Amino acid sequence: MNPTRPTAGPDGVETLQRVARSLITAEVRAVDLPGTDADQCDFAVCAALLTSQALRLLPAGVSVDDVPAPAERDPLALLRSAEQLIRAHPIEDLPPGTTALVTDLRDLIVRSTP
C-alpha cells in the first residue's frame, strides 16, 4: 500500500468490507438469475471484477473473512444493497477509487435490471 494514499477510517473500512461481502455473495448467487448461462456468467464475471475493485480499496491486511454473508438471495438486490452501503457513507471518508467502484456498480445494476 502506498503510504501517501489516504485510507478509509474505521467506519469506511467496515463499509467497504460489507460491500465486498455483498459483491462476493452476488457473484456466487448469480446462478439464481433468470436467463441463459451466458447471462449468468457475464453477471458473475462483472460481480467478480467489482469484488476485486472493492477488495483493492481495503487497507493492507484487512479481509472480509469475518464479515457474515448477507441473507439476501437475489444477486441484483445484493448489488443494490452494496451501492446503498457506499452511498450511505460520506465519500470523502472512503479511499480514492471508491467513486469508480460506485459508478461501475451502478452500471452493472442498470445493465442487469430487466
Backbone torsions as a table, in degrees:
resi	resn	phi	psi	omega
1	MET	NA	139.4	178.4
2	ASN	-74.9	119.1	-175.9
3	PRO	-67.1	-18.0	179.1
4	THR	-87.2	-9.4	-179.7
5	ARG	-79.8	127.1	177.7
6	PRO	-61.6	143.1	178.6
7	THR	-114.8	163.6	178.9
8	ALA	-74.3	146.7	173.5
9	GLY	-71.8	178.6	-177.5
10	PRO	-55.7	-41.2	178.7
11	ASP	-67.2	-38.5	178.6
12	GLY	-65.7	-39.1	178.3
13	VAL	-63.6	-45.1	179.1
14	GLU	-62.4	-41.1	177.8
15	THR	-60.1	-48.0	-179.9
16	LEU	-64.4	-35.1	176.2
17	GLN	-63.3	-44.8	-179.8
18	ARG	-67.0	-37.4	176.7
19	VAL	-62.6	-48.4	179.9
20	ALA	-60.0	-41.7	179.6
21	ARG	-63.9	-39.9	177.6
22	SER	-64.1	-39.9	179.5
23	LEU	-68.1	-40.0	176.4
24	ILE	-60.8	-44.8	-179.6
25	THR	-64.2	-39.9	177.8
26	ALA	-61.9	-41.8	178.7
27	GLU	-60.5	-46.5	-178.9
28	VAL	-65.8	-38.0	-176.2
29	ARG	-87.9	7.3	179.3
30	ALA	-59.2	-24.6	178.8
31	VAL	-65.1	-16.9	178.7
32	ASP	-81.4	-6.8	-178.4
33	LEU	-70.9	142.6	172.4
34	PRO	-72.6	154.3	178.2
35	GLY	120.5	-168.0	-176.2
36	THR	-83.1	167.5	175.1
37	ASP	-59.2	-35.8	179.3
38	ALA	-64.0	-40.7	178.0
39	ASP	-61.6	-45.4	-178.7
40	GLN	-64.3	-42.1	-179.9
41	CYS	-65.2	-44.8	178.7
42	ASP	-58.2	-45.9	179.5
43	PHE	-62.1	-46.8	-178.4
44	ALA	-62.4	-41.9	179.0
45	VAL	-64.8	-44.7	178.7
46	CYS	-63.3	-40.7	177.4
47	ALA	-64.3	-37.4	177.9
48	ALA	-65.1	-39.3	177.5
49	LEU	-65.6	-40.3	176.3
50	LEU	-63.9	-40.9	177.4
51	THR	-58.9	-45.0	179.0
52	SER	-60.0	-42.8	177.0
53	GLN	-58.9	-47.4	-177.6
54	ALA	-64.1	-42.5	-179.2
55	LEU	-65.6	-34.9	178.3
56	ARG	-67.2	-23.1	179.4
57	LEU	-78.9	-17.2	180.0
58	LEU	-73.8	146.0	176.0
59	PRO	-61.4	154.7	178.5
60	ALA	-55.0	136.8	176.9
61	GLY	87.2	-6.9	179.0
62	VAL	-95.9	131.7	179.4
63	SER	-125.9	-178.9	177.9
64	VAL	-112.3	10.3	-175.2
65	ASP	-58.0	-34.0	-177.4
66	ASP	-94.2	1.2	179.6
67	VAL	-87.3	122.4	-179.0
68	PRO	-67.2	145.1	177.0
69	ALA	-69.8	142.2	177.1
70	PRO	-63.5	151.2	179.6
71	ALA	-76.2	-19.5	-178.4
72	GLU	-55.0	138.8	-179.4
73	ARG	-103.3	-24.0	-176.7
74	ASP	-78.9	118.1	-177.0
75	PRO	-60.2	-37.6	179.7
76	LEU	-67.9	-38.9	176.3
77	ALA	-64.2	-34.2	176.8
78	LEU	-65.3	-39.2	176.1
79	LEU	-63.9	-44.7	178.9
80	ARG	-61.4	-39.9	178.3
81	SER	-63.2	-42.4	178.5
82	ALA	-62.0	-42.5	178.4
83	GLU	-62.9	-43.4	179.6
84	GLN	-63.0	-38.7	177.8
85	LEU	-58.8	-46.5	-179.3
86	ILE	-66.9	-46.2	-176.0
87	ARG	-67.3	-22.6	178.8
88	ALA	-78.3	-10.8	-177.3
89	HIS	-107.4	137.9	178.3
90	PRO	-57.4	123.0	-175.0
91	ILE	-61.3	-30.6	-179.5
92	GLU	-69.9	-14.9	176.8
93	ASP	-90.1	-1.3	179.7
94	LEU	-106.6	156.2	-176.2
95	PRO	-69.2	157.4	173.8
96	PRO	-55.4	141.5	-177.1
97	GLY	107.2	-17.8	-179.1
98	THR	-66.8	-35.6	179.2
99	THR	-62.6	-40.5	177.3
100	ALA	-64.0	-38.9	177.2
101	LEU	-61.4	-45.0	179.4
102	VAL	-61.5	-43.9	-180.0
103	THR	-61.8	-47.2	-179.4
104	ASP	-66.4	-37.8	177.8
105	LEU	-63.2	-46.6	179.5
106	ARG	-61.3	-42.0	179.1
107	ASP	-59.3	-43.8	179.2
108	LEU	-66.7	-38.0	178.1
109	ILE	-61.8	-46.7	-178.8
110	VAL	-63.8	-44.5	179.3
111	ARG	-64.7	-29.4	-174.4
112	SER	-94.5	-8.3	-178.9
113	THR	-78.4	125.4	-179.3
114	PRO	-66.4	NA	NA
